[in-house]
Amino acid sequence: MQHDSHAHHSARDQNADGTAHLHGEHTDHGGQTDLSSHTDHSSHEGHGAHAGHGAPGGSVSWGMAAKATLHCLIGCAIGEVLGMVIGTALGWGNAQTMALAIFLAFIFGYSFTMMTILKAGLSFKAAVKVALAADTLSITVMEITDNSVLALWPGAMHAELSDGLFWYALAIAFVIAFLVTTPVNKWLIGRGKGHAVMHQFH
């Protein structure tokens, strides 16, 4: 019986061309199956969870959404402050200064994203397309929010750069814009849109 078992084991290895080992099975000479070497597929679950970041239906944390929003906020803040400084220096009115600030907020917001994409090796044209897809809605919501706060804040629009009111109101406006935009980014990333298109370039 032992010789038959050896023969059967050998034939199985030859005929299956190692298939039994690929499935993690090991048959001993007594004919019992040892599943202790079976490969744990939990690693595939982890891979799926990673791939699910930004995919439709994927789980998106508030931290991920906040990071994406902060990325936009930095670019918008630089652009807005620069626009206000230029507008004030040139003696422009509130409408002209705000228009320039908003324009530069979009430019700097997109530029921050494009720098990351260009470092990943994409062409300038491709980087522009990704930046537009990643940041447009986020920056739009942010600009509408913070400029609305400034417009409604008594005296904020008429304050000079040297006035504490200007900087205090601007800081509060950015905080409110951040709080409003973060849920929007969370919703977008969870559907594979917005900053979800950026994950492959990090």
CYANA upper distance limits for C-alpha pairs under 8 A (distance plus 0.5 A):
  1 MET  CA      5 SER  CA      6.70
  2 GLN  CA      6 HIS  CA      6.73
  2 GLN  CA     29 HIS  CA      7.77
  2 GLN  CA     30 GLY  CA      8.49
  3 HIS  CA      7 ALA  CA      6.65
  4 ASP  CA      8 HIS  CA      6.54
  5 SER  CA      9 HIS  CA      6.58
  5 SER  CA     29 HIS  CA      6.66
  5 SER  CA     30 GLY  CA      7.90
  5 SER  CA     31 GLY  CA      7.80
  6 HIS  CA     10 SER  CA      6.63
  6 HIS  CA     29 HIS  CA      7.12
  7 ALA  CA     11 ALA  CA      6.60
  8 HIS  CA     12 ARG  CA      6.60
  9 HIS  CA     13 ASP  CA      6.89
  9 HIS  CA     27 THR  CA      8.06
  9 HIS  CA     29 HIS  CA      8.22
 10 SER  CA     14 GLN  CA      6.84
 11 ALA  CA     15 ASN  CA      6.41
 12 ARG  CA     16 ALA  CA      6.28
 13 ASP  CA     17 ASP  CA      6.23
 13 ASP  CA     18 GLY  CA      6.04
 13 ASP  CA     19 THR  CA      8.15
 13 ASP  CA     20 ALA  CA      7.86
 14 GLN  CA     18 GLY  CA      7.66
 16 ALA  CA     20 ALA  CA      7.51
 18 GLY  CA     22 LEU  CA      7.05
 19 THR  CA     23 HIS  CA      6.96
 20 ALA  CA     24 GLY  CA      7.01
 20 ALA  CA     25 GLU  CA      5.89
 20 ALA  CA     26 HIS  CA      7.55
 21 HIS  CA     25 GLU  CA      6.05
 21 HIS  CA     26 HIS  CA      7.17
 23 HIS  CA     38 HIS  CA      7.16
 23 HIS  CA     39 THR  CA      8.19
 24 GLY  CA     35 LEU  CA      7.14
 24 GLY  CA     36 SER  CA      8.45
 24 GLY  CA     37 SER  CA      5.82
 24 GLY  CA     38 HIS  CA      4.57
 24 GLY  CA     39 THR  CA      6.69
 25 GLU  CA     33 THR  CA      7.09
 25 GLU  CA     34 ASP  CA      6.63
 25 GLU  CA     35 LEU  CA      6.14
 25 GLU  CA     37 SER  CA      7.40
 25 GLU  CA     38 HIS  CA      6.99
 26 HIS  CA     33 THR  CA      6.34
 26 HIS  CA     34 ASP  CA      5.80
 26 HIS  CA     35 LEU  CA      7.47
 26 HIS  CA     37 SER  CA      8.25
 27 THR  CA     31 GLY  CA      6.39
 27 THR  CA     32 GLN  CA      6.19
 27 THR  CA     33 THR  CA      5.25
 27 THR  CA     34 ASP  CA      6.81
 28 ASP  CA     32 GLN  CA      6.27
 28 ASP  CA     33 THR  CA      7.23
 28 ASP  CA     34 ASP  CA      8.11
 41 HIS  CA     45 GLU  CA      7.63
 42 SER  CA     46 GLY  CA      7.08
 43 SER  CA     47 HIS  CA      6.79
 44 HIS  CA     48 GLY  CA      6.61
 45 GLU  CA     49 ALA  CA      6.68
 46 GLY  CA     50 HIS  CA      6.79
 47 HIS  CA     51 ALA  CA      6.65
 48 GLY  CA     52 GLY  CA      6.46
 49 ALA  CA     53 HIS  CA      7.42
 49 ALA  CA     58 GLY  CA      8.29
 51 ALA  CA     55 ALA  CA      7.77
 52 GLY  CA     56 PRO  CA      8.15
 52 GLY  CA     57 GLY  CA      8.27
 52 GLY  CA     58 GLY  CA      5.29
 52 GLY  CA     59 SER  CA      7.49
 53 HIS  CA     58 GLY  CA      6.28
 53 HIS  CA     59 SER  CA      7.12
 53 HIS  CA     60 VAL  CA      7.04
 53 HIS  CA    189 ILE  CA      8.22
 53 HIS  CA    190 GLY  CA      8.02
 53 HIS  CA    196 ALA  CA      7.70
 53 HIS  CA    199 HIS  CA      8.33
 54 GLY  CA     58 GLY  CA      6.68
 54 GLY  CA     59 SER  CA      8.33
 54 GLY  CA     60 VAL  CA      7.53
 54 GLY  CA    189 ILE  CA      5.15
 54 GLY  CA    190 GLY  CA      5.72
 54 GLY  CA    191 ARG  CA      6.94
 54 GLY  CA    192 GLY  CA      4.99
 54 GLY  CA    193 LYS  CA      7.55
 54 GLY  CA    195 HIS  CA      8.23
 54 GLY  CA    196 ALA  CA      4.86
 54 GLY  CA    197 VAL  CA      7.92
 54 GLY  CA    199 HIS  CA      8.11
 55 ALA  CA    189 ILE  CA      7.76
 55 ALA  CA    190 GLY  CA      6.68
 55 ALA  CA    191 ARG  CA      6.38
 55 ALA  CA    192 GLY  CA      4.86
 55 ALA  CA    196 ALA  CA      7.75
 56 PRO  CA    189 ILE  CA      8.48
 56 PRO  CA    190 GLY  CA      6.13
 56 PRO  CA    191 ARG  CA      4.51
 56 PRO  CA    192 GLY  CA      5.52
 57 GLY  CA    190 GLY  CA      6.45
 57 GLY  CA    191 ARG  CA      6.72
 58 GLY  CA    190 GLY  CA      6.09
 58 GLY  CA    191 ARG  CA      7.97
 59 SER  CA    190 GLY  CA      7.00
 60 VAL  CA     64 MET  CA      7.15
 60 VAL  CA     65 ALA  CA      7.80
 60 VAL  CA    186 LYS  CA      6.93
 60 VAL  CA    189 ILE  CA      7.43
 60 VAL  CA    190 GLY  CA      6.18
 61 SER  CA     65 ALA  CA      7.02
 61 SER  CA    186 LYS  CA      7.97
 62 TRP  CA     66 ALA  CA      6.45
 62 TRP  CA    182 THR  CA      8.31
 62 TRP  CA    183 PRO  CA      8.49
 62 TRP  CA    186 LYS  CA      7.27
 63 GLY  CA     67 LYS  CA      6.61
 64 MET  CA     68 ALA  CA      6.89
 64 MET  CA    186 LYS  CA      8.12
 65 ALA  CA     69 THR  CA      6.71
 65 ALA  CA    182 THR  CA      6.16
 65 ALA  CA    183 PRO  CA      7.66
 65 ALA  CA    185 ASN  CA      5.99
 65 ALA  CA    186 LYS  CA      5.29
 65 ALA  CA    189 ILE  CA      8.00
 66 ALA  CA     70 LEU  CA      6.52
 66 ALA  CA    182 THR  CA      6.00
 66 ALA  CA    185 ASN  CA      8.42
 67 LYS  CA     71 HIS  CA      6.71
 68 ALA  CA     72 CYS  CA      7.13
 68 ALA  CA    182 THR  CA      8.37
 68 ALA  CA    185 ASN  CA      7.56
 68 ALA  CA    195 HIS  CA      6.90
 69 THR  CA     73 LEU  CA      6.55
 69 THR  CA    138 SER  CA      7.82
 69 THR  CA    178 PHE  CA      7.04
 69 THR  CA    181 THR  CA      7.09
 69 THR  CA    182 THR  CA      6.12
 69 THR  CA    185 ASN  CA      7.28
 70 LEU  CA     74 ILE  CA      6.65
 70 LEU  CA    178 PHE  CA      7.78
 71 HIS  CA     75 GLY  CA      7.38
 71 HIS  CA    109 GLY  CA      8.38
 71 HIS  CA    112 PHE  CA      8.20
 72 CYS  CA     76 CYS  CA      6.61
 72 CYS  CA    109 GLY  CA      5.97
 72 CYS  CA    112 PHE  CA      8.50
 72 CYS  CA    135 ASP  CA      7.62
 72 CYS  CA    138 SER  CA      7.71
 72 CYS  CA    139 ILE  CA      6.90
 73 LEU  CA     77 ALA  CA      6.39
 73 LEU  CA    109 GLY  CA      8.09
 73 LEU  CA    139 ILE  CA      8.35
 73 LEU  CA    142 MET  CA      8.13
 73 LEU  CA    174 PHE  CA      8.04
 73 LEU  CA    178 PHE  CA      7.55
 74 ILE  CA     78 ILE  CA      6.79
 74 ILE  CA    109 GLY  CA      7.95
 75 GLY  CA     79 GLY  CA      6.72
 75 GLY  CA    105 ALA  CA      6.78
 75 GLY  CA    106 PHE  CA      8.22
 75 GLY  CA    108 PHE  CA      5.27
 75 GLY  CA    109 GLY  CA      4.64
 75 GLY  CA    110 TYR  CA      8.17
 75 GLY  CA    111 SER  CA      8.25
 75 GLY  CA    112 PHE  CA      6.96
 76 CYS  CA     80 GLU  CA      6.47
 76 CYS  CA    102 ILE  CA      8.43
 76 CYS  CA    104 LEU  CA      8.04
 76 CYS  CA    105 ALA  CA      4.54
 76 CYS  CA    106 PHE  CA      6.97
 76 CYS  CA    108 PHE  CA      6.81
 76 CYS  CA    109 GLY  CA      5.93
 76 CYS  CA    139 ILE  CA      7.79
 76 CYS  CA    143 GLU  CA      8.29
 77 ALA  CA     81 VAL  CA      6.55
 77 ALA  CA    105 ALA  CA      7.19
 77 ALA  CA    174 PHE  CA      8.21
 78 ILE  CA     82 LEU  CA      6.57
 78 ILE  CA    105 ALA  CA      7.37
 78 ILE  CA    108 PHE  CA      7.54
 79 GLY  CA     83 GLY  CA      6.54
 79 GLY  CA    101 ALA  CA      6.52
 79 GLY  CA    102 ILE  CA      7.78
 79 GLY  CA    103 PHE  CA      8.16
 79 GLY  CA    104 LEU  CA      4.90
 79 GLY  CA    105 ALA  CA      4.46
 79 GLY  CA    106 PHE  CA      7.84
 79 GLY  CA    107 ILE  CA      7.72
 79 GLY  CA    108 PHE  CA      6.16
 79 GLY  CA    109 GLY  CA      8.25
 80 GLU  CA     84 MET  CA      6.68
 80 GLU  CA     98 MET  CA      8.49
 80 GLU  CA    100 LEU  CA      8.31
 80 GLU  CA    101 ALA  CA      4.64
 80 GLU  CA    102 ILE  CA      6.54
 80 GLU  CA    104 LEU  CA      6.76
 80 GLU  CA    105 ALA  CA      5.76
 81 VAL  CA     85 VAL  CA      6.64
 81 VAL  CA    101 ALA  CA      7.34
 82 LEU  CA     86 ILE  CA      6.66
 82 LEU  CA    101 ALA  CA      7.38
 82 LEU  CA    104 LEU  CA      8.09
 83 GLY  CA     87 GLY  CA      6.47
 83 GLY  CA     97 THR  CA      6.97
 83 GLY  CA     98 MET  CA      7.90
 83 GLY  CA    100 LEU  CA      5.77
 83 GLY  CA    101 ALA  CA      4.43
 83 GLY  CA    102 ILE  CA      8.10
 83 GLY  CA    104 LEU  CA      6.84
 84 MET  CA     88 THR  CA      6.42
 84 MET  CA     97 THR  CA      6.19
 84 MET  CA     98 MET  CA      7.47
 84 MET  CA    100 LEU  CA      8.02
 84 MET  CA    101 ALA  CA      6.32
 85 VAL  CA     89 ALA  CA      6.55
 85 VAL  CA    161 LEU  CA      7.89
 86 ILE  CA     90 LEU  CA      6.67
 86 ILE  CA     97 THR  CA      8.25
 87 GLY  CA     91 GLY  CA      6.67
 87 GLY  CA     92 TRP  CA      5.67
 87 GLY  CA     93 GLY  CA      8.10
 87 GLY  CA     96 GLN  CA      7.70
 87 GLY  CA     97 THR  CA      5.16
 87 GLY  CA    100 LEU  CA      7.86
 88 THR  CA     92 TRP  CA      6.50
 88 THR  CA     97 THR  CA      7.67
 88 THR  CA    160 GLU  CA      8.38
 88 THR  CA    161 LEU  CA      8.37
 92 TRP  CA     96 GLN  CA      6.55
 92 TRP  CA     97 THR  CA      6.53
 93 GLY  CA     97 THR  CA      6.61
 94 ASN  CA     98 MET  CA      6.43
 94 ASN  CA    157 MET  CA      7.28
 94 ASN  CA    158 HIS  CA      8.06
 95 ALA  CA     99 ALA  CA      6.62
 96 GLN  CA    100 LEU  CA      6.78
 97 THR  CA    101 ALA  CA      6.62
 98 MET  CA    102 ILE  CA      6.60
 99 ALA  CA    103 PHE  CA      6.65
100 LEU  CA    104 LEU  CA      6.63
101 ALA  CA    105 ALA  CA      6.54
102 ILE  CA    106 PHE  CA      6.97
102 ILE  CA    143 GLU  CA      7.29
103 PHE  CA    107 ILE  CA      6.89
104 LEU  CA    108 PHE  CA      6.51
105 ALA  CA    109 GLY  CA      6.37
105 ALA  CA    139 ILE  CA      8.44
105 ALA  CA    143 GLU  CA      8.46
106 PHE  CA    110 TYR  CA      6.51
106 PHE  CA    139 ILE  CA      7.18
107 ILE  CA    111 SER  CA      6.53
108 PHE  CA    112 PHE  CA      6.72
109 GLY  CA    113 THR  CA      7.37
109 GLY  CA    135 ASP  CA      7.82
109 GLY  CA    139 ILE  CA      7.71
110 TYR  CA    114 MET  CA      6.62
110 TYR  CA    128 VAL  CA      8.35
110 TYR  CA    131 ALA  CA      6.07
110 TYR  CA    132 LEU  CA      7.53
110 TYR  CA    135 ASP  CA      7.15
111 SER  CA    115 MET  CA      6.65
111 SER  CA    131 ALA  CA      8.44
112 PHE  CA    116 THR  CA      7.45
113 THR  CA    117 ILE  CA      7.04
113 THR  CA    131 ALA  CA      6.25
113 THR  CA    135 ASP  CA      8.44
114 MET  CA    118 LEU  CA      6.43
114 MET  CA    127 ALA  CA      5.94
114 MET  CA    128 VAL  CA      7.10
114 MET  CA    130 VAL  CA      8.30
114 MET  CA    131 ALA  CA      6.42
115 MET  CA    119 LYS  CA      6.71
116 THR  CA    120 ALA  CA      7.09
116 THR  CA    201 PHE  CA      7.57
116 THR  CA    202 HIS  CA      8.02
117 ILE  CA    121 GLY  CA      7.42
117 ILE  CA    122 LEU  CA      6.73
117 ILE  CA    127 ALA  CA      6.20
117 ILE  CA    130 VAL  CA      8.43
117 ILE  CA    198 MET  CA      8.34
117 ILE  CA    201 PHE  CA      6.60
118 LEU  CA    122 LEU  CA      5.72
118 LEU  CA    123 SER  CA      7.11
118 LEU  CA    124 PHE  CA      7.30
118 LEU  CA    127 ALA  CA      6.80
120 ALA  CA    201 PHE  CA      6.40
122 LEU  CA    126 ALA  CA      6.60
122 LEU  CA    127 ALA  CA      6.68
123 SER  CA    127 ALA  CA      6.58
124 PHE  CA    128 VAL  CA      6.73
125 LYS  CA    129 LYS  CA      7.03
126 ALA  CA    130 VAL  CA      6.84
127 ALA  CA    131 ALA  CA      6.56
128 VAL  CA    132 LEU  CA      6.62
129 LYS  CA    133 ALA  CA      6.78
130 VAL  CA    134 ALA  CA      6.47
130 VAL  CA    197 VAL  CA      7.53
130 VAL  CA    198 MET  CA      8.07
131 ALA  CA    135 ASP  CA      6.35
131 ALA  CA    136 THR  CA      8.22
132 LEU  CA    136 THR  CA      5.89
133 ALA  CA    193 LYS  CA      7.97
133 ALA  CA    194 GLY  CA      6.51
133 ALA  CA    195 HIS  CA      8.46
133 ALA  CA    197 VAL  CA      8.09
134 ALA  CA    138 SER  CA      8.40
134 ALA  CA    193 LYS  CA      7.50
134 ALA  CA    194 GLY  CA      4.54
134 ALA  CA    195 HIS  CA      5.13
134 ALA  CA    196 ALA  CA      7.75
134 ALA  CA    197 VAL  CA      6.76
134 ALA  CA    198 MET  CA      7.42
135 ASP  CA    139 ILE  CA      6.34
135 ASP  CA    194 GLY  CA      6.64
135 ASP  CA    195 HIS  CA      7.37
136 THR  CA    140 THR  CA      6.53
136 THR  CA    194 GLY  CA      8.45
137 LEU  CA    141 VAL  CA      6.64
137 LEU  CA    194 GLY  CA      7.98
138 SER  CA    142 MET  CA      6.71
138 SER  CA    181 THR  CA      6.90
138 SER  CA    184 VAL  CA      7.70
138 SER  CA    185 ASN  CA      7.08
138 SER  CA    194 GLY  CA      7.97
139 ILE  CA    143 GLU  CA      6.49
140 THR  CA    144 ILE  CA      6.64
141 VAL  CA    145 THR  CA      6.61
141 VAL  CA    177 ALA  CA      8.18
141 VAL  CA    180 VAL  CA      8.37
141 VAL  CA    181 THR  CA      6.71
142 MET  CA    146 ASP  CA      6.67
142 MET  CA    177 ALA  CA      5.56
142 MET  CA    178 PHE  CA      7.46
142 MET  CA    180 VAL  CA      8.03
142 MET  CA    181 THR  CA      6.46
143 GLU  CA    147 ASN  CA      6.36
143 GLU  CA    177 ALA  CA      8.04
144 ILE  CA    148 SER  CA      6.43
145 THR  CA    149 VAL  CA      6.83
145 THR  CA    173 ALA  CA      7.96
145 THR  CA    176 ILE  CA      7.84
145 THR  CA    177 ALA  CA      5.74
145 THR  CA    180 VAL  CA      8.06
146 ASP  CA    150 LEU  CA      6.84
146 ASP  CA    170 LEU  CA      8.17
146 ASP  CA    173 ALA  CA      5.06
146 ASP  CA    174 PHE  CA      6.20
146 ASP  CA    176 ILE  CA      7.41
146 ASP  CA    177 ALA  CA      5.79
147 ASN  CA    151 ALA  CA      6.52
147 ASN  CA    173 ALA  CA      7.83
148 SER  CA    152 LEU  CA      6.62
149 VAL  CA    153 TRP  CA      6.49
149 VAL  CA    173 ALA  CA      6.06
150 LEU  CA    156 ALA  CA      6.33
150 LEU  CA    157 MET  CA      6.84
150 LEU  CA    169 ALA  CA      7.10
150 LEU  CA    170 LEU  CA      7.34
150 LEU  CA    173 ALA  CA      7.05
151 ALA  CA    156 ALA  CA      7.58
151 ALA  CA    157 MET  CA      6.70
153 TRP  CA    157 MET  CA      8.17
153 TRP  CA    169 ALA  CA      7.79
155 GLY  CA    159 ALA  CA      6.62
155 GLY  CA    165 LEU  CA      8.47
156 ALA  CA    165 LEU  CA      6.94
156 ALA  CA    166 PHE  CA      6.08
156 ALA  CA    169 ALA  CA      6.93
157 MET  CA    166 PHE  CA      8.20
159 ALA  CA    163 ASP  CA      6.53
159 ALA  CA    165 LEU  CA      7.12
159 ALA  CA    166 PHE  CA      5.89
160 GLU  CA    166 PHE  CA      7.02
161 LEU  CA    166 PHE  CA      6.76
161 LEU  CA    167 TRP  CA      7.94
162 SER  CA    166 PHE  CA      8.25
163 ASP  CA    167 TRP  CA      7.73
164 GLY  CA    168 TYR  CA      6.55
165 LEU  CA    169 ALA  CA      6.34
166 PHE  CA    170 LEU  CA      6.57
167 TRP  CA    171 ALA  CA      6.54
168 TYR  CA    172 ILE  CA      6.83
169 ALA  CA    173 ALA  CA      6.54
170 LEU  CA    174 PHE  CA      6.74
171 ALA  CA    175 VAL  CA      6.85
172 ILE  CA    176 ILE  CA      6.75
173 ALA  CA    177 ALA  CA      6.59
174 PHE  CA    178 PHE  CA      6.55
175 VAL  CA    179 LEU  CA      6.84
176 ILE  CA    180 VAL  CA      6.70
177 ALA  CA    181 THR  CA      6.44
178 PHE  CA    182 THR  CA      6.50
179 LEU  CA    183 PRO  CA      8.01
180 VAL  CA    184 VAL  CA      7.76
181 THR  CA    185 ASN  CA      6.79
182 THR  CA    186 LYS  CA      6.71
183 PRO  CA    187 TRP  CA      6.68
184 VAL  CA    188 LEU  CA      6.73
185 ASN  CA    189 ILE  CA      6.46
185 ASN  CA    194 GLY  CA      7.23
185 ASN  CA    195 HIS  CA      7.90
186 LYS  CA    190 GLY  CA      6.61
187 TRP  CA    191 ARG  CA      7.13
188 LEU  CA    192 GLY  CA      7.00
188 LEU  CA    193 LYS  CA      5.43
188 LEU  CA    194 GLY  CA      5.86
188 LEU  CA    195 HIS  CA      8.11
188 LEU  CA    196 ALA  CA      8.10
189 ILE  CA    193 LYS  CA      5.66
189 ILE  CA    194 GLY  CA      6.25
189 ILE  CA    195 HIS  CA      6.53
189 ILE  CA    196 ALA  CA      5.33
190 GLY  CA    196 ALA  CA      8.28
192 GLY  CA    196 ALA  CA      5.73
192 GLY  CA    197 VAL  CA      7.43
193 LYS  CA    197 VAL  CA      6.78
195 HIS  CA    199 HIS  CA      7.71
198 MET  CA    202 HIS  CA      7.43
